[in-house]
Amino acid sequence: MNLERVAVLGGGPGGLYAARLIKRSHPNAEVTVYEQSPPDQTFGFGVGLASRTQRNLREADPASLEAIVAAAHAHEMSMQVGDQIARLAHGDLLAIARTTLLAVLQQQAQNAGVQIHFGERREASELDADLIIAADGINSATRSQMSDTFEPRIDTGAGLYLWCGTDFALPSAIFVPVTTEHGTFVAHAYPYAADRSTFLIETDEETWRRAGFDVSTDRTAPTASDGFALEYLQDAFADTLQHHRLIGNRTRWTRFRTISCEHWHSGNVVLLGDAAHTAHYSIGSGTKLAMEDAIALDHALTASANIDDALADYERARRPAVEYLQRIAHRSELWWESFPQRMALPVEQLLIAYMTRAGKVSLNRFHDTAPTLVRKGLASYADVPADAIPDTDITDWTIGQPLDHGDCRFEHRIAPADLRDATTTTVLDIDFDSAWGPEATALVETAPTARTLWLTGPSTRSSLLSRLDFAERLGHHTDAVVVVEAPTSCRADVAAGLASVRMHLAFFRDPATSDADPALSGLRVST
C-alpha cells in the first residue's frame, strides 16, 4: 500500500510508537504527530512494563525497546498485610517515568523521520491525510465527535482511586492495605527511578465519604491536586513511605471508566489505545495496550492492499485480545474493590488469591514461577507443613485435601453427589455476569439458611468464574458449606478457587471424563 500522508492525533506512547513503526515500514510517507501539550508535560508518574509486553515490543522494534530498557528501573514484587510480607522474585518487571518514556519515544520517532508538532490541537475533520490515527486518550475528542459512528460505551466502577508519587524508590513493587478509623485503603506502589515511586491508592465509597474525601474532591479544581487527601494518605501509609512525602500531579479521587467501542474505525480515521478501549489498571496499563495496538495497526497497513482492508484487518486481529483483557480486567477490578474482606488470610495465601483472581494465571503456573511462596500458601490452606506439599500435580493435591467445616469432615474437596439432594441443602442457580451486581447482591442478602448452599449454572468457564466469585461472597455471609459445580475442564480454576478460599467444595458434573477423580473415590463425610 502506498501511503503519502499519515496524521497522528496525540503524542502519548501509543501515538508516538505507531508513528515510528509506520514511518519505518512506509519510509516515503510523511508521518506527522500533533500533540496539544509541550514535549515535557504529562500527567501521572511511572509506567510498568511486564515481561510479555517487553517481548512484544522487542519483536516489533528492538531499537526502541533497548532505549526504553536503558532508561527503566527493574524491580520485584511483594504483598504486605500488617507485619506479614510475601516477596515474589520476578526478575523481569520494569518501570519507567512517564516523562522519560515520552522523551525516549519522541526521540525514536524523530530518528525515524516523524515530524512532531507540539502545542497543536488538531481535529480529524480538518486534516488532509491518507490515514488519521486518533490516539488522543481516554477523553478522546475524536471519539466524542464521531460517537454516532464509533458507538462508545462507558462503564464506571464503584470504587475510587487516585494516582500520586513519592520521592524515593521503594525496595520492590508492593500491594499493601492500611485500615484507618474511616476504613481500608489499598496501595499499589512501585519504584520507577532511583529516587521515585508511583503510589496508586484505592478505597470504597463508604470509606471515601467517611474520611471527608467527597468534600475535598468537590473543592479541588480540575487542574489541581487534592492536598487534603494527600496529607491524610501520607500519614496513613507513613510506614510504607518510610515517612517520605506523597507528591501530587493533578491528583484527585476518581472512578475507573472502562471504555469500549462498537467500531474502531470509520473511513480513514482509526482509534488507538485509550481512545478505543481501556482496561483496569490492576491487570495492565493503557500504555501496554496502546503500544500493542500500534504493532497490530502497522502489521495490517503493511499486509493490506488499501486503507479500508487494513483498518478492518487491524480491528479484526486486535479486538479479541483487547476484549479478553477487558474481561479479565473487570474481574480484577471487582476483586480489588472487595479486597478488605480477604485481609484475614495468611499473606502467602492472599498472594495466591491475588495472582489467580481473574483466571489468567493458574495455580500450577504460579507454582512453577514461585514454588516456595506457593507452597507456603498451600500449607496455610491445608494446615500442613510446607514440605508435605508435592513438587508436581498441585491441582490434584489441592482438590484432594480434607476439609473440616463445623461438625462435618470431608475427606477431600469434591462434594458427594447425594449431598445435592439432601434436605439440608439449598441449590442456587447462578446465571449472572457479575458476582457483584445488584442481582447478586440481592441474592447474598436473602440467601436461605441452609447447612449446604450448592451453586449451579451454565457450564462455560466465564460462568464458573462468576460462580466462584459469588461463592466467596456467600462464604462471608453464611456458615453454610458452599459447593460450586464445575466442568472437569476447569479443574485448574477449581484448585485456585479452593486455595484462595472462594468456596469449600467442588462438584464436577462429568467426573467420568476426569482422569483424577478416580483417585478421590471412597468419599466419606462424617458429622
N, C-alpha and C positions, 0 to 999 in steps of 0.2 A: 504494500500500500504506500502511495506517495503522500506524505504529509508535508504541507508547506508551512502552516502556522498552527501552533498549539498554545492555548492560553490556560494558565492555571490560576484559579481564584483561591488565594490562601497560601501563605508561606509557612505553614506548620510543617512538622516532619513528613506527613503524608504527601502534601503538595510538592515539597522540595524533592523528595525521593522520587516521586512519579516524574517530575520534570527531568531529573538526571537520567533515569532509566530510559525515558522516551527519546531524549536527545542522543543518548548513546546508540540506541537501536535505529534512530532516524536522524543521522548526523546532518542531513541537508535541511532539516526542518528548523524553523525559527520557533524556539520554545521560550515563552515568557511567563514569569510568575508575578502576580500582583498581590502585594501584601499591604494591608492598610496601616500596620504598625511599623515603628522604626525597627531596624535589624536586631537590636539588643533588648527589645521589650517583649516580655511574655509573662504569663501567669502560671503559677504552680512552682514546683520545686524540682524533685528528681523524677526520672523516668526509669522504670525497671525493664530489663531485657532478659527473659528466660532463655534457657539453652535452645529450645526448639526455634524460637524467634531468631536467635543468632544463626542457627543453621540455615534457616530460610534466607536471611539477608546475605549470608556468605555465598550461597549458591547463586543468588541474583546478581551480586556486585561485591566481590571480595574487597576491593579497594576501599569502598566507603565503610564497610564493616570494620576493616582494620583501623581506620581513622577513628571510628566510634569507640572501639575497644581500647585504643590507646589513651583515650580521654575518660574512660569509665572507671568505676570503683567496684572491685569484687567484694562479695560478702557472703556469709552463710545465713542460716535462718534459725529462729528459736521461738518458743512459746513459753510464757510465764504466767502462772496464776499463784498469787501470794508468794510464798517462799519457794514454790516448786518451779523448776525450769527444765525444759527439754530442748536439747540442741540438735539440729539437723545439719550435718555436714554436707552441703550441697555441692560446692566446688565450682559451679558454673553460673552462678547468679551475678548479674552485673546491674549497676545503676549508674546513671549519668545525669548531671544537672540539665534541666530542660534548655537553659540558655546555652550551655555548651553544645548540646546535641544540635540545636538550631544553627549555631555557628559552624559546626562541622558540616552539616548538610548544605548550608548556604555555600560554603567553600567548594564542596564536592559538586554541587550543581553548576557553579560558575566555572569550575575546572572543565566541565563537560561542554561548556558553551551556552549555558542557560542564562538568559537575561532576567534579573530580579529588580522589580520596581517597588521600593519601599514607600510607605506613606501614600499609597494609591489605593483607593477603594473603587473597584470597577464592578459592573453588573454584566451578566451573561448577554443580556439583550443589546448591549452597546458594543460588543466585541465582534470583530471580523476575523474568524479563525475557523480552520477545518474541524478542530476539536476544542471544546471548552470543558475543563475539569474543575468541578466545584468541590474544592477541598476546604470549604470555608467554615468548618467546625460544627459544634453541636447546635449553635444558634444560626445555622446556615441561612443567609438571606436568599440564596438561590433556591433552596428547598421551599422556603416560605413563598417566594414569588411565583413558583411553579407548583404549588401544592396540589392544584387540581390534576396535574399530570403525575407527580410523584406519589401522591396519596400517602402522606406520612401518618404514622400513629405514634403517640407518645404515651407511655405508661409510667406513672410516677410512684416510686417506692414509699413505704410507710416510715422508714427510719430517716434520721437526719445525720449529716456528716459535714465535716469541714476539713480543708487542707491547710496545713501550716508547716513550719520547718523549725530547725534549731541549729545553733552554731557550733556543733561538734559532731563527730562521726560515732554513731553507735557501734558497738563491737560486732553486731550482726543485725540482720532484719529481725524484728520481734513483733509478736502479737501479744498484747498484754491488756487485761481488763483492770479497771480500778473502780471500786464502789465507794461513792461518797454518800453524804446524808440524803442526797436527792435521787440516787440511783446509780446504775452502772454505765461506764463509758469504756469503750474498747479502742485501743490504739493499734493501727497497722503502721509500723515505722521501719525505716531502713536507711542506711548511710548511702550517700551518692557522691561524696567527695571526702577528702581528708579532714575537712572541717565543717561538713554539713550533713544533715539528715532530714528526710521527709517525715512528717507526722500527719497521718490521716486519722481522725478521731470520729467515732460514730456513737449514736445512742438512740433510744426510743423516744417517741414524742412525749410521753408522760414525764420521763426524767428531764427532758429538754425544757418542758414547761415549769416543772418544779424548781429547776435551777435558775429560772428567770431569763432563759435564752430567747423565749418568744418576744420578750420586751426588747432585749438587746439587739435582736435581729431586725426588728422594726426600726430601731434607732440608728442602724448602721447604713450609711449611704452606699449605693451600688459600687462605687469605686474605692471604698474604704474597707478597713478590717475591723472586726468586732473585738475591740480591746477588752471588753468585759469578759467575753468568752475565753480569750487568750490567757488573761490573768488567772481565771478560775482553773482552766485546764493545766496551766503551768504549775499551779500548786498541787492539783490532783495527781499529776504524773511526775512530781518532783524527783522521786527515786529513779525512775526510768530515764529522766532527763539529766540525772546527775546534777540537778539544781542549775542547769543551764536555762536560758530563756526560750520561749516559743516566739517564732517570727511569723508575721502575717504578710500576705500578699493578696489583697482583695479577699481576705479570709472571712467567710461568713457561713452560717449554717444553711444547708440546702438539702433537698431530697434528690436522689438519683433519678434521672429520666432515661428510660430505655426507649430508644427511637428505632423504629423500623419503617421501611417504605415499601409500598406495593410495587413500585418501579424505581429503578436506579438511573435510568437514562431516558432522554427524550430528544429526538433529533440528534444534534451533535453535542448535547450537553450531558455530562455524566457526573453522578455524585460519587464521592470517595471519602472514606473514613467516617468521622462522626457526623458528617453531613448526611450520610446514608443510613448509619446504624450506630448504636452504642451497645456496650456490654458492661455489666457491673465491674467496677474496679477490683473486686476481690478475686476475680478469675483471670484477669489480664488487663492490659491497658489499651486505651484508644490509639496510642501511638503504634502498638504492635499491629492492631487491625488495619490501621490506615496504611502502614508501610507494606503489609502483605497484600492489601488491595492494589497498591501501586504495582507490585510484582505481577499480579494477575492481569491488570489492565495492560501493562507493557507486553506481556505474552500474547494477549488477544490482538493487540494492534500489530504485532509482528507477524502473526499467523494468518490474519484475515485479509480478504481482498478489498474491503471497504469499511467505512466507519460504522454503518448500520450493523453489519455482521460482527464487527469487532466488539461493539458495546453489548450486543446481545450475547456473544460468547463470554465476555467478561462477567456479566451478571449471572449467566447460567453456570459458569465454573465456580464463581466465588460465593454466591448466595448460600448454597448448602452448608459450607464451612462456617459462614457467619451465623446462620440461624442455629446451627448446632451449638456454637459457642454461646449464643444468646440464651438458649435453653439451659445450658449448664450454669451460666452466669446468674440466671434468675433463681435457680435453686440455691446457689451460693449466697446470693443477696438475702434470701429468706432465712438461711441458716445463720448468717451474721446478725440479722435483726432479732433472732431468738437466742443469741449466744449466752446471755446471763443464766439461763436455766441449766446450762451444762457445766457450770463452774465447779460443781462438787466432784466432777470426775478427776481421777489422777491425771497429771498433766500429760503423761505419755499416751494415755488412752484418749484424752482430749485431742491430742495431735493426730491420732488415728482418725477420730471423728472429723477433724478439720480436713485432712487430706482426702478422705473418701466422701465428703459431704455432698458432692454434686454428681457422683457416678463417673467421674472422669478418670480417677486413679483407683485401681483395685487394691485390696488388702495385700495380695501377693506381690503386686508391683511395688508397693510401698515397702514391703518387707525386703524385696531384692535390693532396694536402694538404701534402706536404713534398718538393717536387721536387728541391731542391738536395741534401738529405740522401740521398734515394733514389738520385739519380744518382751520388753518391759511393760508395754501397754497391754499385750495379751495376757501377761502374768497377772495384771490387775483385773482384767476381765474374768479370768478363770480361777483366780485366787490360788495360783500355783507358783512355784519358783520359776524364774525365767529360764533356767537350764532344763526345765521339764518340757519345753516347747520344741518341737522338731524343726529341723532346718528346711524341710520341704513339706508339701501338702498342707500348707497353712489354712487353706479354705476348709478342707475336710476336718482338720483338727479343731478349728473354731466351732464348726457346726456340731462336732462330736462331744463337746464339753457338757457336763451335767449342769443342772440348774436347780437351786433351792429357792423357792418363792413362797413366802408364808409357810404354811404347813404342808406344802407339796414339794416333792422331789421328782425331777425329770432326769433320766439317765443321759440324755443328750438333748439337743435343741430342735429336734423335729417332733412336732406335736403328733400324738396318736390320732388316727383318723376318727375314732369313735368319740373323741373329745368334742368334735364339732357338733355332734347331735346330743350332747349331754344337756340335761335340764338346767344346769348352772352356766351354760354357755349362751351368749348372745352373738349372732352373726350380723355383721355390718357390711353392707355392700358399698364400697368406697369407689366412687366414679366421678371424681372432680380433678381438675388440672392442678390445683394448688392446695396443699395441706394447710395453708394459712389464709385462705379466702373466707368470705362471710359464711358460705355453706359449711365449710369445715369447722369454723369457729362455733357455729350454732350446734353442730353435732358433738363437739367436745363438751360444750357447756351442758348439753342434755343427755350425755352418754348414760346408758342404762346401768344400773347397779347389777353387776354380774361377777361371778367368780372368774370367768374367762370371756374376753372380747376377741372375737375371731373376725379378722378383716379379709374380705374377698373383694374381687373386682376384675376388671379387664386384664388380660394376660400379657399386654405389652410391657416392655421394660420401663417406659416412661410412667405407666400407671403403677407399676410396682414401686418405683422410686417415690411416687407420691404417697403410696400406702405406708412405706417406711417412715416418711416424714410425719404422716398423720399418726402412726403408731407411737412415735416418740412423743408427740403432743399428748396423746391419751395417757401414756405412761406417767406423765407429770400431774395428771388429774385423777387418777384412779389407782386402786391397789390390785386391780384385776391382772391376771396373766393375759398379755396381749400377743396374739398369734397372727402372723401375716402369711397369707397364701402367696406362692410364687411359682413361676415356671422353673423347671430344673435348669434351663439355660441361663438362669440368673443366680446360680449358686454363689458366684463371687460377690454379687450385691447383697445377698443374704448374709454371708460371712461378715462383710463390712458393717452391715446393719446391726448384727449381733455384737460385734466387738465395740461398736460405738454406742451401745445401749439404746438403739432405736426401737427394738422390740425384744420380747422374751423368747419366743419360739417361732419357728417357721413350719410351713406345711407345703410340700411340693406336690402339685396336682398330678404330675405324671411320674411318680417315683420309679416306675418300671423302666423308664428310659435313663435313669441315673446310674452311673457306674459306681457311685459312692454310697448310695443308700443301703445296699445290702450289708455293708459293714456296720450300719446302725440298726440292724434288726434286733428284735428282742426287747423292745422298749418297755420299761417299767415305770409306772407312776405310782408313788406311794404318798399317802396322806395320813 
